[in-house]
């Protein structure tokens, strides 16, 4: 139990004592251990682990590296280093990761949020922005919107929309109760805006209440799109949830399901936004063209086809 000595200095398990050292020295030692252990991103991992153990984030760390570590902080540091040396992804080791403007809790129950998905969120938000402009032009500037993030995982997509777009109700769905527990925790972190978020368990559209049919403005999803026989990095296979990655034998099963079922849930001006593999974009866009009036492919910052956007379902 923590306390203070007669001179006012901290004592107990959280105090710095003669057996602890400055965070600067622990940063160097951590980097050395990770490098020796073959961790590819040893420098990045070491800094993030030290940030998490010390409680000094980002720009706060540098000015506080002279601070003596607490006994508890050192124990937490050692635990994280051991996990990283065992191959566990850094995001899971530190337990949280930045995504656009959010700091999301992440662990082995959900996929690690990735930069390309941040771009998908940007495209989805652009569609909502265009809808709002159209509503204002038609004399309905106060109109609210409904968006659904199917297969939400950590909640990265849906919660980013909630955080960045005004007057939108967002449904977060997933068939995994474990994933939804993470999404709920992250939803709480949005404070006031969390009131417009809804969490529902179920496989794809089965999670939604019937009254949402023909009333959703935006459906966005980063579904499983990996084929069963496809080779993935060992770190992904060993640590991330397989069910959120692999769709089936061909890899496009879930994408095709979303295209086929979205029309009856969207408004006449509604939009479907799906992340996918570059090799799938042309085929999925071609299939979507039979159900939507306007279909486009978006290319990510690496110049790879990364998303299909389908507008105005053909009823």
Secondary structure as GFF3:
##gff-version 3
##sequence-region A 1 315
A	DSSP	beta_strand	3	4	.	.	.	ID=ss1
A	DSSP	beta_strand	10	11	.	.	.	ID=ss2
A	DSSP	alpha_helix	23	36	.	.	.	ID=ss3
A	DSSP	alpha_helix	42	54	.	.	.	ID=ss4
A	DSSP	alpha_helix	59	63	.	.	.	ID=ss5
A	DSSP	alpha_helix	71	85	.	.	.	ID=ss6
A	DSSP	alpha_helix	90	94	.	.	.	ID=ss7
A	DSSP	beta_strand	96	99	.	.	.	ID=ss8
A	DSSP	beta_strand	102	105	.	.	.	ID=ss9
A	DSSP	alpha_helix	115	137	.	.	.	ID=ss10
A	DSSP	beta_strand	145	150	.	.	.	ID=ss11
A	DSSP	alpha_helix	156	164	.	.	.	ID=ss12
A	DSSP	beta_strand	168	174	.	.	.	ID=ss13
A	DSSP	alpha_helix	177	188	.	.	.	ID=ss14
A	DSSP	three_ten_helix	191	196	.	.	.	ID=ss15
A	DSSP	beta_strand	197	201	.	.	.	ID=ss16
A	DSSP	three_ten_helix	204	207	.	.	.	ID=ss17
A	DSSP	three_ten_helix	210	212	.	.	.	ID=ss18
A	DSSP	beta_strand	216	221	.	.	.	ID=ss19
A	DSSP	beta_strand	226	227	.	.	.	ID=ss20
A	DSSP	alpha_helix	234	239	.	.	.	ID=ss21
A	DSSP	three_ten_helix	242	244	.	.	.	ID=ss22
A	DSSP	beta_strand	246	248	.	.	.	ID=ss23
A	DSSP	alpha_helix	253	262	.	.	.	ID=ss24
A	DSSP	beta_strand	266	275	.	.	.	ID=ss25
A	DSSP	three_ten_helix	278	280	.	.	.	ID=ss26
A	DSSP	alpha_helix	281	288	.	.	.	ID=ss27
A	DSSP	beta_strand	292	299	.	.	.	ID=ss28
A	DSSP	beta_strand	305	313	.	.	.	ID=ss29
###
